[in-house]
Amino acid sequence: MTNTRIHRLEQIIVDNPNDTFGLFALAKEYEKEENFEKSVQLFEKLLVADENYIGAYYHLGKVYEQLEEIKKALNIYEMGISIAKKLNDMHALSELQNAKMNLLM
């Protein structure tokens, strides 16, 4: 089932390489399969395509945590916090600040 989803999402990305929803969904599928390196690549590509895709910062930070790349996770959370403030997205701001704080504890 998951492989079918991955295949469909990869086709969306082939057809439209900067499809932000497709990139996000595919990154999450790879994360579920614990293919964290592929997930990171897709989240990073997503943020290049749209730096304001606020949900990607939280999820990319969590993948970096899985990879035990704490400095990268903290940097991503900081970037997301900055974007959340710029977008006045208080929900995302709160989630990112909590993720950062939990990582520092």
C-alpha positions as CSV (number, residue, x, y, z in Angstrom):
1,M,0.0,0.0,0.0
2,T,2.7,2.5,1.0
3,N,4.8,1.7,-2.0
4,T,1.8,2.4,-4.2
5,R,1.4,5.8,-2.5
6,I,5.1,6.5,-2.9
7,H,5.0,5.6,-6.6
8,R,2.0,7.9,-7.2
9,L,3.6,10.7,-5.3
10,E,6.9,10.3,-7.1
11,Q,4.9,10.5,-10.4
12,I,3.4,13.8,-9.3
13,I,6.9,15.1,-8.6
14,V,8.2,13.9,-12.0
15,D,5.3,15.8,-13.6
16,N,5.7,18.9,-11.5
17,P,9.0,19.0,-9.5
18,N,7.9,22.0,-7.4
19,D,4.5,20.6,-6.3
20,T,4.7,21.6,-2.7
21,F,2.0,19.3,-1.5
22,G,3.4,16.4,-3.4
23,L,6.9,17.1,-2.0
24,F,5.5,17.3,1.5
25,A,3.4,14.1,1.2
26,L,6.3,12.1,-0.3
27,A,8.7,13.3,2.4
28,K,6.2,12.1,5.0
29,E,5.8,8.7,3.3
30,Y,9.6,8.3,3.3
31,E,9.7,9.3,6.9
32,K,7.1,6.7,7.8
33,E,9.3,4.1,6.1
34,E,12.3,5.4,8.1
35,N,14.1,6.5,4.9
36,F,15.1,9.6,6.7
37,E,17.8,10.7,4.2
38,K,15.2,10.7,1.3
39,S,12.8,12.5,3.5
40,V,15.3,15.2,4.4
41,Q,16.1,15.7,0.6
42,L,12.4,16.2,-0.2
43,F,11.7,18.5,2.8
44,E,14.8,20.6,1.8
45,K,13.6,20.7,-1.8
46,L,10.2,21.8,-0.6
47,L,11.6,24.7,1.4
48,V,13.7,25.8,-1.6
49,A,10.5,25.8,-3.7
50,D,8.5,27.6,-1.0
51,E,10.3,28.9,2.1
52,N,6.9,29.9,3.6
53,Y,5.6,26.2,3.7
54,I,5.6,26.5,7.5
55,G,4.7,22.8,8.3
56,A,7.9,21.6,6.6
57,Y,10.1,23.2,9.2
58,Y,8.6,21.2,12.1
59,H,8.7,17.9,10.2
60,L,12.2,18.4,8.8
61,G,13.4,19.2,12.3
62,K,11.8,16.0,13.6
63,V,13.6,14.0,10.9
64,Y,16.9,15.6,11.8
65,E,16.2,14.6,15.4
66,Q,15.7,11.0,14.2
67,L,19.1,11.2,12.5
68,E,20.5,12.6,15.7
69,E,21.6,15.8,13.9
70,I,20.7,18.1,16.7
71,K,22.3,21.3,15.4
72,K,20.5,20.9,12.1
73,A,17.2,20.3,13.9
74,L,17.7,23.4,16.0
75,N,18.7,25.5,13.0
76,I,15.5,24.4,11.1
77,Y,13.4,25.1,14.1
78,E,14.9,28.6,14.3
79,M,14.3,29.2,10.6
80,G,10.7,28.0,11.0
81,I,10.2,30.3,14.1
82,S,11.4,33.2,12.1
83,I,9.0,32.4,9.2
84,A,6.1,31.8,11.5
85,K,6.6,35.2,13.1
86,K,6.8,36.8,9.6
87,L,3.6,35.0,8.6
88,N,2.0,35.8,12.0
89,D,1.2,32.0,12.3
90,M,0.8,31.7,16.1
91,H,0.0,28.0,16.0
92,A,3.1,27.0,14.0
93,L,5.2,29.4,16.1
94,S,4.0,27.6,19.3
95,E,4.7,24.2,17.8
96,L,8.2,25.1,16.6
97,Q,9.1,26.8,19.9
98,N,8.0,23.8,21.8
99,A,9.9,21.4,19.6
100,K,13.0,23.5,20.0
101,M,12.6,23.7,23.8
102,N,12.0,20.0,24.1
103,L,15.2,19.4,22.1
104,L,17.2,21.6,24.4
105,M,16.0,19.9,27.6
